Amino acid sequence: MKYDFDSVINRRNTNSVKWNMNPEQDILPMWIADMDFKTAEPIIKVLEKRVQHGIFGYAETPREYFEAEVNWWYKRHNFRIKEEWIEPTTGVIPSLSAVVQAFTEPGDKVLIQSPVYNYFNSSIINNKCEIVLNELKYNGEYYKIDFDDFEKKASDEKVKIFILCNPHNPVGRVWSKDELERLGEICLNYNVIVLVDEIHRDLTYKGNKHIPFAAINEKFLMNSITCTAPSKTFNIAGLKTSNIIVANEEYRKKVNRSLNVNETIEPNIFGIEALIAAYSEGEEWLDQLLVYLEENLNFLYSFINKRIPKLKVVKPQGTYLIWIDCRSIGISSKELSKKVLEEGNLRISDGGTYGEAGEGFIRINIACPRTLLRDGLERLEKVLKKL
Ligand SMILES: Cc1ncc(COP(=O)(O)O)c(C=O)c1O
């Protein structure tokens, strides 16, 4: 079956965070991380069936749910996990927060690598901890880790957790085995737990392979907690269903307790069905999606090279969130994204949202039909021509 990623589906008036903006203004949204594609047919089918049943009481996660998660890790990422390691929950953000809460005391510190997904900050601050930044270094082509600085920061005994984003939002890196090993060894040396956000694990471009941090060796497995979900991969974020993988039994008890304290232990009835269908029957759709995203990426490169050469795309290895260097324009990225919204009716993400290290960059979501991508880039071009 050939899936259709080209049709433009109207998402206005569907309570979409991405699209619910002033309808009179014809704003095109290319910011928040969801896709403008219909999800895979098998998912739609099971949800329709569930709706027809008509009763939506409290849900239990059945055996098939755990089996589907285990099988997906193995078939897509060659990682054999056990059913008992899985803690189902309602999203990666609540998971991060629950884990930070479980393993820190107020006043402790949590290490992150900026620029990075902004909700990492809230999971730290809301738990009364301090953020410690290990800034990623841009070499004009891609981002690298400053390991000396990482070790210096990790060696502070107040640092209890390092939150790793792999693949990394927003800089698009799929971290290599060597990089992950160096990070993991440093964390082991200084008793820092690695909290891994692998929500974008399935979305990698040709030639790049996602390596689950916990799969590298037994020591890393026992010193890590991995958060994941089918939500980015299958565009089902609104179904609020995700999993935490914890092999270390002592850690798992703490994570489970914290999820219970926060009452975020039960995914919803539709999310359960969707996860099973996605991981059991969604591969064909995903493989076609990855081809379409790669074509969108190539479209973006050639458009920007030809028509907006002032911008430089930071070549992503994974994720549909594209990080673009705008420093040659000479205005702040906040001002730039404001202008693009007000004068071009295009909503993009200001790089500064992801920390000071993101200043001078913007983030664009390319997971949309190509006609919308072209429209968005033309809007961007129009505004930038005037600057
Ligand atoms: C790295 C990362 N983690 C977590 C999330 C959100 O996770 P959830 O919707 O499951 O809370 C996102 C969404 O963009 C993300 O990019």
The ligand as a MOL file (V3000), in Angstrom:
LIG
                    3D

  0  0  0     0  0            999 V3000
M  V30 BEGIN CTAB
M  V30 COUNTS 16 16 0 0 0
M  V30 BEGIN ATOM
M  V30 1 C 12.7400 15.6410 23.0030 0
M  V30 2 C 11.2720 15.6640 23.3060 0
M  V30 3 N 10.8090 15.0680 24.4240 0
M  V30 4 C 9.4940 15.0580 24.7370 0
M  V30 5 C 8.5670 15.6780 23.9190 0
M  V30 6 C 7.1160 15.6680 24.2990 0
M  V30 7 O 6.7420 14.4460 24.8190 0
M  V30 8 P 5.2370 14.1450 25.2660 0
M  V30 9 O 4.3140 14.7810 24.2840 0
M  V30 10 O 5.1750 12.6510 25.2770 0
M  V30 11 O 5.0840 14.6950 26.6630 0
M  V30 12 C 9.0060 16.3140 22.7500 0
M  V30 13 C 8.0570 17.0320 21.8840 0
M  V30 14 O 8.4080 17.7910 21.0320 0
M  V30 15 C 10.3900 16.2970 22.4380 0
M  V30 16 O 10.8540 16.8730 21.3290 0
M  V30 END ATOM
M  V30 BEGIN BOND
M  V30 1 1 1 2
M  V30 2 1 2 3
M  V30 3 2 2 15
M  V30 4 2 3 4
M  V30 5 1 4 5
M  V30 6 1 5 6
M  V30 7 2 5 12
M  V30 8 1 6 7
M  V30 9 1 7 8
M  V30 10 2 8 9
M  V30 11 1 8 10
M  V30 12 1 8 11
M  V30 13 1 12 13
M  V30 14 1 12 15
M  V30 15 2 13 14
M  V30 16 1 15 16
M  V30 END BOND
M  V30 END CTAB
M  END
